[in-house]
Amino acid sequence: MTTAPEPPVTPLRFLSLEITSRCQLTCRSHCYAEAGPTRGHGSMTGADWHRIIDEAATLGAKTVQLIGGEPTLHPAFTELVEHAVQNGLRVRVYSNLVRIRDRHWQLFEHPQVSLATSVYSDDADEHDAITGRCGSHAATRANVIAAVHRGVRVKVGIVDMGGKQRAAQARAEMQALGVHRVQVDPVRAVGNAAGVAIPSTAALCGRCGNGKAAVLPDGQVSVCEIGRFLTAGSVKSASLASVLAGGRWAQVRAIVPRRASADAVCPPDCSPNDDTACGPETGDDPCGPADDDGDDG
């Protein structure tokens, strides 16, 4: 007789599923996932992701986020969104919005689904230089406008890499287009932004792993997609519940420096936040946007 794994000590509320490392963009200066056009979808199969979505619902999660890379490039993207919705979960799709197919818009218009994206400048040349793709600003901007017109809930995160980057102007432009949730945040020293340095927990908001987790393309479970260097085991060989209830999960959560106050905000790549401090309207909420749509991420 098999014994059901113990539920995680900290209830799971938000699960980020990094379903692919493939992306049309080459954000060499800051992409935490080091994604790009030549990267793959990882070793997790569509069936694996279906199982993790089922487990997330069983564990009490309220929201799953599909992220990458560019999640819409995954061959099982549509069915994964539909499966999460059928499980009663809210779904946030973090897309670069470079190319959105008609069937994707149909998904995004569902009341349980919302969109998030990243913008870097109101100047097309500057934005395109950061993403490494000519025309990416025009494509993303056009799809932000389309989302607003369709009544799709959309949030925008602006990664500010300093210097004379037009991050503030980008925020003003997004707000003028009708996006109500826009957050500017400094780049975090993870992935491409880490350079030759070893990633540091100083780059984290301080609430990683607190009611939230991320599953990476190879099945490794991390405290969040930004804290991807803190992993606790793989769901390829174990259940999500057993990983989150294990001793290694407790250890990596303990490594994350907890902030004495809520003055640190989540990076937009974690989930676009609003203008409030990271996390919570209540003291025990996980790091993530304090949304008007009820997302707990």
Summary of the structure (lengths in Angstrom):
residues: 297
radius of gyration: 17.7
end to end distance: 35.9
largest distance: 63.1
contacts: 1064
relative contact order: 0.17
helix: 29%
strand: 16%
